[in-house]
């Protein structure tokens, strides 16, 4: 009876499509993934023609279902060729139409066995289209996405574009592509082929899913099903009864809730990061992913974990806490919601399994007054006025919350200053003691180094604690820049509260960031004063090469700047400069101002894990100068004669 209810829900989400001319001509089938988006085959609408050929746009089409009638427009397509993954199309409803029924896509990667195929066909000439379903086996695969449907059902003409429902798991696993000529059965396109919509082409401006249609589509799909959990037509509720329940099983409701919470977080930065998280859960160095298009979203990784050797639920919950941990600084509220739900679900686990989750809390910023930040350790490096320029006097300041009053800490003891080469050894001890006092488990204090701009190429992020804790690896023994946020601040803005500095900071926090490459304003200091307040100066040269522009930017009130610590321009800019500007522009466009130090830390962590897609950021340094937290003016000269 429950399986029949799922079949009814699938049938109500399946429609037939044809021309918008009142003729009633059936071209093929389609089905709703969200209330406004339908999935079908390109050849259903385009009749084996290339969709980018002149005159082939079908314009608005009409769709009809058991309780549905409306109009839609071709929005995205992939290819249109003979390969299974090159025959997908997305339609978007027009006139504000929203369907009450949507199928639920599988979140698994394995091949189904028993399926029901849904679609429409014309039973005889001049008869109206009729809905149809047939049961069959999946007898094999054809390429990375093709599913071979067995001969138990004769798929009629017109069913192409309909859904393939996994009867054992209660989810849609593919799209009917074609029947086999002179044979029963046919071919379907596996749901994982939706990932090729990364390369989809929008038709005539109809696409509204942004630059990444796949992610936006499946995230909207997951969020809609989570919203419907308590409705009378909930797909997930019917699916729960089909799947049954056993100890350690990850239920459809678990999957739907987790997928919706994952959809609130930014996507993985690369396939490498996603596979790395899966590997941590499964204790595999390199999980092998089937298919030629790699996983691209947290949902894809979620689907890998069914039938884990350690039990499905512990594997999924471990995965969710690791994802939450990675986004704690960037999206604290959403990461906290995911982690809170995972902890609540973990109450059904044995105590020994819950201990694993306790070790992977998300790292989130502590907030005070609504817009503050977590604890900070600042190291002030002041060049000795009477010794060579590579000698510094230092002192340490601490803030237990981002905008609280600073507390003075240790101060250098010598009168002649400390040579730059000796600073790591001399400061690691005092810094270690200070971090031990302010750090609270995963809440790690930010390290801010305050010094003149001509010394901004200092490599503090490559310093590490002086003495390891054990011969076993420990996170706190990693490089400072991998273990905690490390940024630079300008000593020459010491104690200031300039209006432009505050205005630029406030605008950057409220309205977002965008890159201002150095090349646009080289040699023209006045040009830095008229830029939008969310501008972040990006220098493809070192601080030593760019001291003048850095000082001009600081004088103009810029609170943030990025530059390359090891670039040289003997023969002008190179391809590396272009790559740095391209990547930093994307980084700033996608990152909130308060999350920028943590984004850089995560890039450095990926580099330490040999993620080649993050190597571009290896030389990157960040000036991050919060005017709400000025370093106090010295009341006396620091140990100088």
N, C-alpha and C positions, 0 to 999 in steps of 0.2 A: 504493500500500500504506500509506504514511504517512497520507494523507488518510483512509483507511479506519480507521486507528487512532484518529484524532481523532473520527471519527464514532462509533466504539465507546465512547470515553470519554464523549462527550456523551450517548449513549443510556443509559449506565449511571448518569449523574447525573440523568436525567429519570425522573419517576415519575408515576403517575396518582393522583388524590386522590378520595376519596368519603367517605360518612358512616361513622362508627365503630360500625356496627351489624351487621357481618357480612354485609350484603346483597350486597356486591360491585358496588354501583352506582358507575358512573364519572361524576364531575362534570366533570373536566377534567384538565389536566396541570400539573406544576410541576417545578422543577429546583433542585439544590443549588448555592448560591454559596459556602457554607462548610459544614463538616461538620454544623452544627446549624441552618442557616438556608436556607429554600427561598423562591424567588420564584415568584409566579403572578399571575393576574389576579383582581381582586376579584369579577368577575361569575361566575367559576368556583365560588367558595365561596358567594356570596351571591345568585346567580341574579338579577342586575340590581336587587336591593333595596339600599337605602342601609344601609351597615354600622352606622350609629349609630341605626337605628330600633329600637324596643323589640322584643325577641324574635327579632332577626335574627342573633344571635351563633351561628355554627354549632358553637361549643364545640370539642371535640377531633375532628379528622378523621383518617382512615387514609390512608396513602400506600403504594404498592406499586410496585416496579421490578423490573428483570431479576434483581438479586441483593439486593433491598432490601425490607424491610417494616417499618413502624413507625407511630407516631402523632405528630401535631403539633397545635399550637394557633395560631389566628390571633393574631398579635402586633402588626402595624402595617398600616394601610391608608392609601391616599390617595384621598379622594373616593368614587368609585363611579359617577361620571357618564359621559356619552357621550364626552368628550374622551379621546384615547389616554392622556395622562399622568394621567388620573383613574381608572385601572383597574388599579392595582398593589397587591399585597398581599404581606406577608412572613409566613411561617409559621416557628415555632420548634419543633424536635423536643422531645418529652417523654420521660421515663423514661431520660434519659441517652444517647439514641441519637446516634451520630455516623456520618455517611456516609464511605465510603472514596473516593468520587468526587465531584468538584466541577468545574463548568465554569470557564473563565477568561473574565472580562469584558474586552471591548475597552478599550484606553486611548486610542483614536483618536477624532477628532471627525468624520472624513469619512464619506461614505455608502458602504456596501459595494455590490458588484455581484452576484457569484455566491454564493448562500447555500444551506444545507441546513436544512430545518425539521424539528424533532423533536417528537414527542408521542405520545399514546395515543388509541385509538379502539375502539369495539365493532364488529367486522366484520358481525355479524348479531345478531338478537334472541336473547337468552338465551346468547350466546357470551361468554366472558371477555374482558376488555380485552386488546388487542394493541398492542405498540409499533409505531410508524410513522415513516418519514422520507420527505421529498420534496425534490427539487432545483428551484430556480427562480431567477429574476432579481429584483433589486430595481429596479422600474420608475419609482420616483419617491418623493416625500415627501408627507405629508398633515399640515400643521401643523408645529410645531417638533419633534415627536418621532415622528410617524407614518411608517412605512415601507410603501410599497405593494408587495406581493409579486405577481410576475407570474403568468400563467396556466399556467405549465409544470407546476405541481403542483396537484392538487385537495385542498385541506386538509380533512380530515374533521372531523366533530363530535367533540369531546373533545380535540383538539390544542391548544385555547386554553390558554395558560399555559406552553407548551413553549418551548425555546430556539431562536433563529435563529443558525446558525453561519456565519460568513464563511469560505468555502472557500479563499479566496486568502490570508487572514491568520491563520486558525486560531484565531479568538476568537469568543465569543458577542457578537452586536451588538444583540440585542433579544429581545422576548418576543412570541410569537404572540398576537394579540388575537382575531381573528375571520376566518372565511372569508367570501367575498363571495357573497351569495345569488344563485343561478342563474348564477354565474360561477365560473371557476377562479380560483386565487390567493386573496389575502386581505390583511389589514392586520396589521402588527406594531408594537410600541411600541419605539422606540429605547432603547438602554441608558442614554443620557444622561438619560432621564426619571427615573432613580433619584435624581437630585438633588432632585426634589420631595419626597423623604422627609424633607426638612427640616421640612415641615409635616405629617408623618404623625401619626396619632392612635394611641396605644397602646391595645390592647384588653384590658380587665379585668386590668390589671397584668401582662400576659404579656410586655410589651416589656422587654428588658434592655439595650438599646443606648444608654441615657442620653438626654440632651436633643437629641442630633444623630445620629439613626439612620443617615443616609447615610454620614457620615464613619466612624463606628464599623464599619459593615458592610463598606465597601470596604477599609478598613484591615485588618480581620481576613481578608478575602478575599485581599489581596495578601500578607500575612504567611504564610498557609497555603500558597499556591502557591510561595513562596520556600523554605519548609521542605521541599517535596516535590521539589525540583529533582533530587535524586539517587535518587529512588525509581523502581521499575520501572513505575509507572503515572503518571509525571510528565506532566502536560498540556504543560508548557513544552517538554520534550524532544521530544515529537511535533510541537509547533508549529514548532520550529526547523527540522525537516526539510521541513515544508510551505513555509516562507517562503524557504528557501535562504539564501544569503549573498553579499554584494558589498561592495566597499570603501566605507567611510563609512556602512554600514547599521547601524541600531540594532536588535539582534537581540531575539527574544523573551526570551532569558535576561537580556540587559541590562535590558530593560523590567521583568521580574519582580523582579530584584535591586534596581534603583533604586526601584521602587514600594514594596517592603518597607522599604527604608531611609527613604524619605520618610514612611512610615506611623509611624515612631518619633518624628517631630518634631511640634511643635504645628502646627495648621492656620494658613493665612494669617489675618491679623486682619480682612481685608476683601477683597472682589473687587478693589478698587482696587489693593491691594498685589500681588495675584496677577497682574493684568494688567500692572502696572508691571514686574514681573520678566520676564514674557513679552516685553514691549516692549523691554527691555534686550537680550534674546537676539536677537530678530529685527530690532532697530534700527527699530522702528515705534513711533510715539507712542501709538497707541491701536489695538491689534489688535482686529479685529471678531470677536466670538464668536457663533456661530450659536445659535439657540434663545432662548426667552424667559426661562429660568432661568439666571442667570449662573454661571460656574465658582466652585467653593467650596472646593476642596482642592488641595494641591500635585499630586495625581494628575491633576486636570483640566488643569492647566497643562502637565504632562508630555505629555498627549495632543495638544497643539496643535502640537508641534514636528516631527512626521514630515514628510519630504520638504522640509526646510529648504533654502533656496538655498545655504547654506554647507556642507551636508552634515549628515546626521542626527546622527552621533555627536558632532561638535563642538558642535552646538546643544544636545543633551541634556546633555552634560557641563558646558557653560557654565551652563545652567539649574540643574543640581544644585549646582554650587559657589556660585552666588548664593544659593540657598536655605540651604545650609550656613552661609554667611556671616551670614545674618540670624539664625540661631539659635545662634551660637557661644557667646554668654554665657548664654542661657537654658537650652540643653540641650547642654553642651559635649561630653559623651561621644558622644551620638547624631550631633551635627553633625560631629564629628571622624571618626566611622565612615563617614558619607556622603562626606565630602571625601576620606578615604583611599581609598575604593573608586573614586571618580571619577578620582583621580590614577593609580591602578593601571590603570584602563581606558584612560586617556589615553596610556599608553605605546604604544598602537597608532596614535596620531595623528602627523602630521608635526610636527617640532620647532617650526615657526612657530605651529601651532595650540596646542601645549602652553603656549607663552608666555602666551597669553590666560588660561589657567586659573591660571597662577602669580600673576596680578595680582588674583585673587579668592579669596584664602585666607580661611577663616572666622576671625572675631575671637573668640577664646576666652579665658576667664580663666586666668591662670597660678595654680597652686595650690601652696601650701607646707604641709607638715604635714597634708595631707588636707582642710583646710577654710579655707585662706588665700585671699587674692585677689591681683590683679595690682598693678602699681605705682600709687602714689598721690602726688599733689601737694596739700598742704594750705596754704591761705593764711589766716593768722591775722589778723583785723581787730579791733584793740583800740581802743575810743573813747578819745580824748585826755581826760584827767581835768580839764584846765584850760582847754580851748577849747570852742567850741560843739559840740554833740553830733554834728554831721555831719562831724567830722574824725577820722581814724583813723591809727594807727600799724600797720604791717604787717610780717610776717615770713613766710618760706616754709619749710615742712618737707617732706621727701620720704621715702617708704618704697619701697624697690625691690621688696619683696613685702609683702603685706597685714599681716603680723604681725611683720615684722622691726623692728629698732631704727630710730627716725627719725633722719634726718640734717638738720642745720640748713642753710638756704640763705640767700638774700639777705634783707636787713632794710632797712626804710625809713630814709632818711638824715636827714630834717628833724626839728627839735625840736617843731614846732607841729602835726604831723600833716598828713594829706592830705585835702582836702575830698572828700566822696563822689563828686561829679561828676567829679573828676579821677582817681579810682582806676582806671578802665579804661585810660586812657592811660598812667598811671605803671606799672601792673602788667603790661601786655601784653608789654613787652620782657622783664622777668625771667621771666615765665611761659613765654614762647616759648623762652627758653634752657633752662629747666628741662624743659619737655616734650621738646625736642630731645634731651636727655640720657637721658630715661627711656623715651620712645616707641621701639618697635621694630617698624617697618612697621605692620601692622594692630593691634598691641598698644599701645593708647593709654592713657596714665595717666589715672586718674580725678582730677577736680578737686574738692576739698572746701574749702568756705569756712567758717571758724570765726569766729562773731561772736555777739553777744547776740541773744536772740529778738526784741526790739523792732525789730531791723533785718533780720528774715528776709524782708522783701519785696524785698530787693536783687535786681537782675536780672542776676546774673553769667552765667547761661546765654545771655544775649543779647550778651555781650561777644564780640569777635572779635580775632584777631591784628592788630597795628597796621599791618603792611606786608604787602601781598599778594606772593606769590612770583613771579607772572607775570600777564600779561593773560589767559592761559587759565585756566579754572576749575581749582582744586585743592582736594581735600577738606579739607586742613588749613587753608584760608582761610575755612572756613565758621564760623558762630557756634559758640562753645564748646559750647553745649548740644546742638548737632546733631552735632558732630564727636566729642565725648567725653562721658562721664558727668559731670554736675555735680550735686552735692548740698550741703546745708548741715549744719553741726554747731553745737552750742551751746558758746559760750565759757564759760558759767557752770558747765558740768560739767567744766571744765578740769582734767585730771589725775586725775579721780575713778576709783574702782573700786567703786562702790556695789554691794552684793549684788543688789538688786532689778534694777538696770540690766543686770547680767550674766545674771541669771535670765531676764528678759524677752527679751533678745537670743538666748540659747541656745534657748529654747522656740520663738521665732519661726522660727529657722533649722531646727529639727528637726521641728516640728509644723505649720508653715504660718501664713499670715496671714489676718486677717479685719478688715473695716472697723469702726470705732467712730465713728459720726457724732457731731459735736459736740452736736447738739441734744438728745441723750439726757441729757447731763450738764451743761448750761449752769448756772452758778451753784452747783454742788455739787462742790467740790474732792474731797471724800472719796469720791465715786462713781468717780473715776479709779483708785483704789487697789485695788479689788476685781475688776477686769476680768480676763479670760483673758490670759495672758502673750503670746499671739500678736496682741493687739489693736494696730491702727494707727489713731491718732487722725486723723480726716478733718474738716477745717474748711472750710466753704463760704465763710467770710469771709477777709479778708486777715490777715496776721500782726499788723499794727497794730491791727486790730479784736479780735484773739484773743490778744493777748499774755498775758493772765491765764491762760486755759486752756492755752496752750502751756507757760508756766512751771510750771503745776500738773502737766502731763503729764511734763515733764522731771524735776521733783521726785519723781514717782512711779516713775521709772525707765524711761519709754517711750523706746526707742531710735529709733523711726520715727514720722513724722507727715507728712500731706499737707494742703495748703491751697491756696486760690485767691489769687493775688497781686493780682488786680484787681477782686474782687467788692466790692460795697457793699450795705449792708442798711438804707438809709434807711427803707424801708417793709416791712422784714422779708424773709424768704426768698422766692425766686421760682422759676420753672420751671428756670432755670439751676442753681439749688442742687440741685434734685431730680435733674437730669441728672448733675451732678458726683458726687453721692452714689451714684447707680446705677452709673455707669461705674467709679468707683474701687472700689466693692464687687466688681465683676466682675474688675477688674484685680488686686486683692489675692487674690481667691479662686483665680485662675488662675496666679499668679506665685509662685515660690519667693523667699524673703527675699533670698538672694544675687543674684538676677537683677533685683530691683526697680529699681536705678539704670539698668541697661541697657534695661529695658522703657520707662522714661521717656525715655531718649535716643532710642529707636526711634520713640516717639510724636512727639517733636520733629522727627525727621528726616522723618516722614510729613507733618507740618504744613508743613515747608519745601518739600515736593514738592506742596503744595496738595491733600493728601488730606483732603477735607472730613469724613470719618468720624473723623478724629483731632482735629478742631478743639476738641472739648470739653476736651482736655488742654493747650491753649495757655497758660492761666494757672497751671497746676499747678506747685507747688514741693514739694520733698522734703527733710525732715530725715532723715538716715541716719547715725546716730551709733554707730559700732562700738566697744564698750567694750574690746575687745582691743587697740585702737590709740589710746590717749589722747594728745592733744597735750601735750607736756611743759610743766610749769610754768616760767614765765620765771624766770631767775636774777637778773634786774635789770629795772628799769622800761625799757620800750622808748622810748628817746629822749624821755622826758618830763622836764621840769625838776623 
